[in-house]
Amino acid sequence: MRRDLRVSIESLGTWGSARLVAEYDPESETIRVDARAVENVRRSAGDAEARRFIACAVAHELAHRAIAGRSEDEAHAVAARACGTDPRSFEALVRG
């Protein structure tokens, strides 16, 4: 039985050499979105785009949660349909 899903905005740091933007923790049923990434989008594009970025990140992680082993491209496609834009369009803002 699954518990209620939670979303948390917090500092995620890195995984190896990659800076984490979002992650799903099945143990706690939590999707975590990186606070620095959210702030970068907010600073560069405004509050509405920051909210849209969070929605895309959550949709992306939900895609991974729904089907284990789903590729990044497949998860991006699910997120694009859910939030109305390709999540890659946030890349420059997020990494900035």
Buried (B, 14 or more C-beta within 10 A) or exposed (E): EEEEBEBEBEEBEEEEEEBBBBBBEEEEEBBBBBEBBBEBBBEBBEEEBBBBBBBBBBBBBBBBBEEEEBEEEBBBBBBBEBBEBEBEBBEEBBEE
